[in-house]
Amino acid sequence: MTRIKTGPHRRQRHKKVLKLTKGQFGTRHRLYRRANEAMLKSLWYSYRDRRTRKRDLRRLWITRINAAARMNDTTYSRLIHSMKASQISLNRKILADLAVRDPQAFTAVVNLARTAQAK
């Protein structure tokens, strides 16, 4: 079998890594080894933070729903419980959006959940 050197393939791999780290500081976008370290770290951060973003948004929605619920003389946990008992299925994203953009509609949802649970 003939010997195959990695010249063109190595060049392609290095160019790909350097392209990914293009906006980074100093040797992190110039030298292959440092760029490769930076690329691996940044890809891991982006993977991790895509999950963290979902967690943070859910926390924000719950905070907004709780604030709006307290304006309607209830709490977040009581509101969610009464909505489940009365089979009102609105997710937290939609509820938070209603609380911020349309407080009258949110109040209507709260009142509907209360009356349906009281029956």
C-alpha positions in Angstrom: 0.0 0.0 0.0 1.2 3.5 -0.8 1.9 6.1 1.8 -0.6 8.9 1.9 0.3 12.2 3.4 -2.3 14.5 5.0 -1.3 17.7 3.3 -4.5 18.9 1.6 -6.8 17.3 4.2 -4.9 18.9 7.1 -5.1 22.3 5.3 -8.8 21.9 4.9 -9.3 21.0 8.6 -7.2 23.9 9.8 -9.0 26.3 7.6 -12.3 25.1 8.9 -11.3 25.6 12.5 -9.7 29.1 11.8 -12.9 30.1 10.0 -15.0 29.1 13.0 -12.9 31.2 15.4 -12.6 34.2 13.1 -13.8 36.9 15.5 -11.8 35.8 18.5 -9.0 37.7 20.2 -5.3 37.2 19.6 -3.9 33.8 18.9 -7.3 32.2 19.3 -8.1 33.1 15.7 -4.5 32.9 14.3 -2.8 29.7 15.6 -4.5 26.4 14.8 -3.9 24.8 18.2 -5.2 27.7 20.2 -8.0 28.2 17.7 -9.0 24.5 18.1 -9.1 24.8 21.9 -11.2 28.0 21.6 -13.5 26.3 19.0 -14.1 23.2 21.2 -14.8 25.4 24.3 -17.2 27.8 22.4 -19.1 24.9 20.8 -19.6 23.4 24.2 -20.7 26.7 25.7 -23.2 27.1 22.9 -24.6 23.6 23.4 -24.9 24.2 27.2 -26.4 27.6 26.9 -29.1 26.6 24.4 -30.5 24.5 27.3 -29.9 27.2 29.9 -31.8 29.7 27.7 -34.9 27.4 27.9 -34.6 27.3 31.7 -34.2 31.1 32.0 -37.2 31.8 29.8 -39.4 29.4 31.8 -38.3 31.2 35.0 -39.1 34.6 33.4 -42.6 33.4 32.3 -43.3 32.1 35.8 -42.3 35.4 37.4 -44.5 37.4 35.0 -47.5 35.1 35.6 -47.0 35.3 39.3 -46.9 39.1 39.3 -50.0 39.3 37.2 -51.8 36.7 39.3 -51.0 38.6 42.5 -52.7 41.7 40.9 -55.8 39.5 40.5 -55.7 38.4 44.2 -54.2 34.9 43.7 -50.8 33.3 43.5 -49.0 31.5 40.7 -49.4 28.0 42.3 -53.1 28.5 43.0 -53.7 29.8 39.5 -52.0 26.8 37.9 -53.8 24.4 40.2 -57.2 25.9 39.4 -56.4 26.0 35.7 -55.6 22.3 35.7 -58.7 21.5 37.8 -60.9 23.4 35.3 -59.1 21.9 32.3 -57.8 25.2 30.9 -54.7 24.3 28.9 -52.6 27.4 28.2 -48.9 27.0 28.5 -46.7 29.3 30.5 -45.4 31.2 27.5 -48.9 32.1 26.3 -50.0 33.0 29.9 -47.0 35.3 30.4 -47.6 37.0 27.0 -51.3 37.6 28.0 -50.1 38.9 31.4 -47.8 41.5 29.7 -49.7 42.4 26.6 -53.4 42.0 27.5 -54.1 42.2 31.2 -57.9 42.1 30.7 -57.6 38.7 28.9 -55.4 37.4 31.7 -58.0 38.5 34.2 -60.7 36.7 32.3 -58.6 33.5 32.3 -58.1 33.9 36.1 -61.8 34.4 36.7 -62.7 31.5 34.4 -60.4 29.2 36.3 -61.8 30.4 39.6 -65.4 29.9 38.6 -64.8 26.5 37.0 -62.9 25.3 40.1 -65.6 26.5 42.4 -68.3 24.4 40.7 
